[in-house]
Amino acid sequence: MSGNDSSELPNPQFLLDQSLDPNVAKALALVGYDIVDVETAIDPSGEMSRIEDPVIIEWCRVHGSVWVHADDSARRQHKRQLQTSGIPTLCVRRPGGRMTGREQLRIVAYVIPKVLDNYEKAPGIRHYRPDATNPLSRPSLRPVEI
């Protein structure tokens, strides 16, 4: 994907950042999703202590990836870069800032097919947020503004 080319959106790769459990990406990759965690993708040697959001956004732009993260402040802090890069995002809401890897996996696994369907039907909408009110609820998915 070349940044703003929505024709390439229906089958994007997903990049799971450090705010979520990397095992979520590994589990979803095992069942056939094109998803990788940020350390494996950007820093496989483990030299960096933290991969900053601007680096992640640029990597996603270059590789045509959807940035999957749980950092709600990223939308405000990196608004201009997100808008100019054209990358799609999936911001997983973690009530109270906490969520087990198991719950993260449940939510992301449930919404990824919906996200892919939405990108095909409405490629102009690039930013989504899943939500689950409790561990037994069906996650919802809604578009969000940057």
Backbone hydrogen bonds, N-H to C=O, Kabsch-Sander energy under -0.5 kcal/mol:
donor,donor_aa,acceptor,acceptor_aa,energy
4,N,2,S,-1.0
6,S,4,N,-1.3
8,E,5,D,-1.7
9,L,6,S,-1.5
11,N,8,E,-0.5
13,Q,64,G,-1.0
14,F,34,D,-2.8
15,L,66,V,-3.3
16,L,14,F,-0.5
16,L,36,V,-2.7
17,D,15,L,-0.6
17,D,68,V,-2.8
20,L,17,D,-1.8
24,V,21,D,-2.0
25,A,21,D,-0.6
26,K,22,P,-1.7
27,A,23,N,-2.5
28,L,24,V,-2.3
29,A,25,A,-2.4
30,L,26,K,-1.6
31,V,27,A,-0.8
32,G,29,A,-1.7
33,Y,28,L,-2.3
35,I,33,Y,-1.5
36,V,14,F,-2.1
38,V,16,L,-2.7
41,A,37,D,-2.1
42,I,38,V,-3.0
43,D,38,V,-0.8
43,D,39,E,-1.2
46,G,43,D,-1.6
52,E,50,R,-0.7
55,V,52,E,-0.7
56,I,52,E,-1.8
57,I,53,D,-3.0
58,E,54,P,-2.1
59,W,55,V,-2.3
60,C,56,I,-2.6
61,R,57,I,-2.2
62,V,58,E,-2.5
63,H,59,W,-2.4
64,G,60,C,-1.0
64,G,61,R,-0.6
65,S,60,C,-2.2
66,V,13,Q,-3.2
67,W,88,P,-2.3
68,V,15,L,-3.1
68,V,66,V,-0.7
69,H,67,W,-0.6
69,H,90,L,-2.2
72,D,70,A,-1.0
74,A,71,D,-1.5
75,R,72,D,-1.0
76,R,72,D,-0.5
77,Q,73,S,-3.0
78,H,74,A,-2.3
79,K,76,R,-0.9
82,L,78,H,-2.8
83,Q,79,K,-2.5
84,T,80,R,-2.7
85,S,81,Q,-2.3
86,G,82,L,-1.5
89,T,126,R,-2.2
90,L,67,W,-2.7
91,C,128,Y,-2.6
92,V,69,H,-3.2
92,V,90,L,-0.8
93,R,91,C,-0.6
93,R,130,P,-1.1
97,G,94,R,-2.9
98,R,95,P,-1.3
104,Q,100,T,-2.4
105,L,101,G,-2.6
106,R,102,R,-2.1
107,I,103,E,-2.3
108,V,104,Q,-2.8
109,A,105,L,-2.6
110,Y,106,R,-1.5
111,V,107,I,-2.2
112,I,108,V,-2.2
115,V,111,V,-2.8
116,L,112,I,-2.7
117,D,113,P,-2.1
118,N,114,K,-2.7
119,Y,115,V,-2.5
120,E,116,L,-1.5
121,K,117,D,-2.4
122,A,118,N,-3.6
125,I,122,A,-1.9
126,R,124,G,-0.7
128,Y,89,T,-2.2
129,R,142,R,-2.5
131,D,140,S,-2.0
137,S,134,N,-1.5
140,S,131,D,-3.1
142,R,129,R,-1.9
144,V,127,H,-2.5
